[in-house]
Amino acid sequence: MTPTKLSDKVVLVKLTMRRATLTKRDNFLTDKIQRQEQDASLTVLTKLFRDKTNAINTVMSAMNDVYICHKERTLPWVDAGPRLLLNDKYFDYTFEMKTLIGKVDKLLSEHMPQYDQLVLDDIRYRNAGSAAGRAHISDYPTADTFKQSMSAEFRFQPMPDARHFVFDLSEEDEAAFAQAEAEALALANTDTINRMLKPLASLVTKLKEYQGAKGERFHTSLVENVIEGCDMAMSLAISPTPELIAEITELRDVAKSCLTSVEVIKGSSMARDSAKRRLEDIAAKMSMFQ
């Protein structure tokens, strides 16, 4: 039997993350701009570990991947709270999240023994040129503080449902539950559609602007992002109608056709205009599902 209630299709998952704060007040520039603007409320912050090759940035990037994975594979429910995860995506989500969190832990174990040296390397980097003398070791968290500030965990809980109550709800409360479920489903549906419409809008804009002039670029990633959005939407759609599935399939097919004929599109204004019209037509029909 196909589940009909949202609580039968999804589970809530909440990601809790702690990340080290790697910004510091730049007293020199703060004083300078306050005098220049005659405004004591202005503050200049400087980023620690600005050198992209510093290993600490590898750790921070890996932690960011955890957050990106969580956002990509779930749907919104409430602001800054748990998100919706389809029941049949539970194992995939758990495996990917544990893999990425494990990568962070491995990087911390690998780089923390050299943390103090990484700080000294960054101080030299920041003190280069006209900034000489402005970076100090006191700007940085200690190795222990940094490590303790880097953690991520996720927990599951069932989606609230009126059936979970052990006493009878009033008709008003039952109606409120039904309304809340409908609003959650609508929000999730809008998010799903936007995963296609946003990259689609970027592609259409590029097709309008691109003239094929020397040095002008048309990145295939614009088309690939649309295809990826379609695949993600198809994976995350909670209760897709046959009509929506048909539109997603058509958009993916058109995008794939653009990808295989990208050189023709780049070289022909007629081909670009034809592709643009087809994509705009699909976008208009797809926006009606929001």
C-alpha positions as CSV (number, residue, x, y, z in Angstrom):
1,M,0.0,0.0,0.0
2,T,1.4,3.4,-1.0
3,P,1.8,5.8,2.0
4,T,-0.5,8.8,1.8
5,K,0.6,10.8,4.9
6,L,3.8,12.8,4.9
7,S,4.8,11.2,8.2
8,D,4.7,7.8,6.5
9,K,7.1,8.9,3.8
10,V,9.8,10.9,5.6
11,V,11.8,11.1,8.8
12,L,13.3,14.2,10.3
13,V,17.0,14.6,10.5
14,K,18.9,17.3,12.4
15,L,22.5,18.1,11.7
16,T,24.4,19.8,14.6
17,M,27.7,21.3,13.6
18,R,30.4,23.2,15.4
19,R,33.1,25.0,13.4
20,A,36.1,27.0,14.7
21,T,35.8,30.7,14.2
22,L,38.6,31.8,12.0
23,T,38.1,35.5,11.8
24,K,39.8,38.1,14.0
25,R,39.4,41.9,14.4
26,D,42.1,43.8,12.6
27,N,42.9,46.5,15.0
28,F,45.1,48.4,12.6
29,L,42.6,48.6,9.8
30,T,39.7,49.1,12.3
31,D,41.4,52.2,13.8
32,K,42.2,53.5,10.3
33,I,38.8,53.2,8.9
34,Q,37.1,54.6,12.1
35,R,39.3,57.7,11.8
36,Q,38.8,58.0,8.1
37,E,35.0,57.6,8.3
38,Q,34.6,59.2,11.7
39,D,32.5,56.3,12.8
40,A,33.5,54.3,15.9
41,S,31.0,51.6,15.1
42,L,32.9,50.3,12.1
43,T,35.0,47.1,12.5
44,V,37.3,45.3,10.1
45,L,37.6,41.6,10.4
46,T,40.5,39.6,8.9
47,K,40.4,35.9,7.9
48,L,42.9,33.6,9.5
49,F,44.5,30.9,7.3
50,R,43.9,32.9,4.1
51,D,46.6,30.9,2.3
52,K,44.5,28.3,0.4
53,T,47.4,25.8,0.6
54,N,47.3,25.8,4.4
55,A,46.1,22.4,5.6
56,I,43.6,24.0,8.0
57,N,41.7,25.1,5.0
58,T,41.5,21.5,3.9
59,V,39.9,20.6,7.2
60,M,37.4,23.5,7.0
61,S,36.5,22.6,3.4
62,A,35.9,19.0,4.4
63,M,33.6,20.2,7.2
64,N,31.7,22.4,4.7
65,D,31.2,19.3,2.5
66,V,29.3,17.7,5.4
67,Y,26.9,20.6,5.5
68,I,26.5,20.7,1.7
69,C,25.7,17.0,1.7
70,H,23.1,17.4,4.4
71,K,21.4,20.3,2.5
72,E,21.5,18.6,-0.9
73,R,20.0,15.3,0.3
74,T,17.2,16.7,2.5
75,L,14.3,19.0,2.1
76,P,13.3,22.0,4.3
77,W,10.8,21.6,7.2
78,V,11.4,24.4,9.7
79,D,14.0,27.3,9.6
80,A,17.4,26.3,11.1
81,G,15.9,23.0,12.4
82,P,15.4,19.4,11.3
83,R,14.9,18.7,7.6
84,L,12.9,16.1,5.8
85,L,14.6,12.9,4.6
86,L,12.7,10.4,2.5
87,N,12.6,7.0,4.2
88,D,14.0,5.2,1.3
89,K,17.1,7.5,1.3
90,Y,17.9,6.8,4.9
91,F,20.8,4.4,4.2
92,D,22.3,6.4,1.4
93,Y,22.2,9.6,3.5
94,T,23.6,7.9,6.6
95,F,26.5,6.3,4.6
96,E,27.5,9.5,2.8
97,M,27.3,11.6,6.0
98,K,29.3,9.2,8.1
99,T,31.9,9.0,5.3
100,L,32.3,12.8,5.1
101,I,32.4,13.2,8.9
102,G,35.0,10.4,9.0
103,K,37.0,12.4,6.5
104,V,37.0,15.4,8.8
105,D,38.1,13.3,11.8
106,K,40.9,11.8,9.7
107,L,42.1,15.2,8.6
108,L,42.1,16.5,12.2
109,S,44.1,13.5,13.3
110,E,46.6,14.1,10.5
111,H,47.1,17.8,10.8
112,M,46.6,18.6,14.5
113,P,50.1,17.5,15.5
114,Q,51.4,20.2,13.1
115,Y,48.8,22.8,14.1
116,D,51.3,25.2,15.8
117,Q,53.6,25.2,12.8
118,L,50.6,25.8,10.5
119,V,49.8,28.9,12.6
120,L,53.3,30.1,12.3
121,D,53.2,29.6,8.5
122,D,50.0,31.6,8.3
123,I,51.4,34.4,10.4
124,R,54.3,34.7,8.0
125,Y,51.8,34.7,5.1
126,R,49.7,37.4,6.7
127,N,52.7,39.6,7.6
128,A,53.9,39.8,4.1
129,G,54.3,43.2,2.4
130,S,52.6,46.2,3.9
131,A,50.8,44.1,6.5
132,A,54.1,43.3,8.3
133,G,53.7,43.1,12.1
134,R,49.9,43.0,12.1
135,A,49.5,39.2,12.6
136,H,50.1,37.7,16.0
137,I,49.9,34.3,17.5
138,S,47.3,35.5,20.0
139,D,44.9,35.9,17.0
140,Y,44.6,32.1,16.7
141,P,42.7,29.5,18.7
142,T,45.0,26.9,20.4
143,A,45.2,23.4,18.9
144,D,42.9,22.0,21.6
145,T,40.4,24.8,21.1
146,F,40.4,24.4,17.4
147,K,39.9,20.6,17.6
148,Q,37.2,20.8,20.2
149,S,35.4,23.4,17.9
150,M,35.2,21.0,15.0
151,S,32.4,18.4,15.3
152,A,29.3,17.2,13.4
153,E,26.5,14.8,14.3
154,F,23.1,14.0,12.9
155,R,20.1,12.6,14.7
156,F,16.8,11.3,13.5
157,Q,13.3,11.7,14.8
158,P,9.8,10.8,13.5
159,M,7.8,13.3,11.6
160,P,5.0,14.6,14.0
161,D,1.6,13.1,13.3
162,A,-1.8,13.4,14.9
163,R,-1.9,9.6,15.3
164,H,1.0,9.8,17.7
165,F,-1.2,11.3,20.5
166,V,-2.6,8.8,23.0
167,F,-5.7,11.0,23.5
168,D,-8.3,12.3,21.1
169,L,-7.5,15.7,19.5
170,S,-10.1,18.3,18.9
171,E,-11.3,18.9,15.4
172,E,-9.5,22.2,15.4
173,D,-6.2,20.6,16.4
174,E,-6.6,17.8,13.8
175,A,-7.2,20.5,11.2
176,A,-4.1,22.4,12.4
177,F,-2.0,19.2,12.0
178,A,-3.4,18.6,8.5
179,Q,-2.6,22.3,7.6
180,A,0.9,22.0,9.0
181,E,1.5,18.8,7.0
182,A,0.2,20.5,3.8
183,E,2.5,23.5,4.3
184,A,5.5,21.3,4.9
185,L,4.8,19.3,1.8
186,A,4.3,22.6,-0.2
187,L,7.6,23.9,1.1
188,A,9.4,20.7,0.2
189,N,7.9,20.7,-3.2
190,T,9.0,24.3,-3.9
191,D,12.5,23.4,-2.8
192,T,12.5,20.4,-5.2
193,I,11.3,22.5,-8.2
194,N,13.9,25.3,-7.4
195,R,16.7,22.8,-7.6
196,M,15.9,22.7,-11.3
197,L,14.6,26.3,-12.0
198,K,17.7,28.0,-10.5
199,P,20.3,26.4,-12.8
200,L,17.8,26.5,-15.6
201,A,17.5,30.3,-15.2
202,S,21.3,30.6,-15.3
203,L,21.5,28.6,-18.5
204,V,18.8,30.6,-20.2
205,T,20.4,33.9,-19.2
206,K,23.7,32.7,-20.7
207,L,22.0,31.6,-23.9
208,K,20.5,35.1,-24.2
209,E,23.8,36.9,-23.5
210,Y,26.3,34.7,-25.4
211,Q,27.3,36.1,-28.8
212,G,30.2,33.8,-29.6
213,A,32.7,36.6,-29.6
214,K,36.4,35.9,-29.3
215,G,37.4,35.1,-25.8
216,E,33.8,34.7,-24.7
217,R,33.2,31.5,-22.8
218,F,30.2,29.2,-22.5
219,H,30.9,26.7,-19.7
220,T,29.3,23.3,-20.1
221,S,28.9,23.2,-16.4
222,L,25.8,25.5,-16.9
223,V,24.1,22.6,-18.7
224,E,25.5,19.9,-16.4
225,N,24.0,21.8,-13.4
226,V,20.6,21.6,-15.0
227,I,20.9,17.8,-15.5
228,E,22.2,17.4,-11.9
229,G,19.2,19.5,-10.7
230,C,16.8,17.2,-12.5
231,D,18.4,14.1,-11.1
232,M,18.3,15.5,-7.6
233,A,14.7,16.6,-7.9
234,M,13.7,13.2,-9.2
235,S,15.4,11.6,-6.2
236,L,14.0,14.0,-3.6
237,A,10.4,14.5,-4.9
238,I,8.1,13.3,-2.1
239,S,4.8,12.9,-4.0
240,P,5.6,13.7,-7.7
241,T,2.6,13.6,-10.0
242,P,3.0,11.9,-13.4
243,E,2.8,15.4,-15.0
244,L,5.8,16.6,-12.9
245,I,7.8,13.5,-13.7
246,A,7.1,14.1,-17.4
247,E,8.3,17.7,-17.1
248,I,11.5,16.7,-15.3
249,T,12.2,14.0,-17.9
250,E,11.7,16.5,-20.7
251,L,14.0,19.0,-19.1
252,R,16.7,16.4,-18.6
253,D,16.4,15.2,-22.2
254,V,16.6,18.8,-23.6
255,A,19.6,19.6,-21.3
256,K,21.3,16.4,-22.4
257,S,20.7,17.4,-26.0
258,C,22.2,20.8,-25.4
259,L,25.3,19.1,-23.8
260,T,25.9,16.8,-26.8
261,S,25.5,19.7,-29.2
262,V,27.2,22.4,-27.2
263,E,29.7,23.3,-29.9
264,V,26.8,23.8,-32.4
265,I,25.0,26.0,-29.8
266,K,28.2,28.1,-29.2
267,G,28.6,28.6,-32.9
268,S,25.1,29.3,-34.0
269,S,22.8,32.1,-32.8
270,M,19.8,30.1,-34.3
271,A,20.7,27.0,-32.3
272,R,21.1,29.1,-29.1
273,D,17.7,30.8,-29.7
274,S,16.0,27.5,-30.4
275,A,17.5,26.0,-27.2
276,K,16.5,29.1,-25.2
277,R,12.9,28.9,-26.4
278,R,12.5,25.2,-25.5
279,L,14.0,25.7,-22.1
280,E,11.9,28.8,-21.4
281,D,8.8,26.9,-22.3
282,I,9.7,24.1,-19.9
283,A,10.6,26.6,-17.2
284,A,7.2,28.2,-17.5
285,K,5.3,24.9,-17.2
286,M,7.5,23.7,-14.4
287,S,7.0,26.9,-12.3
288,M,3.3,26.0,-12.2
289,F,4.1,23.0,-10.0
290,Q,5.5,25.3,-7.2
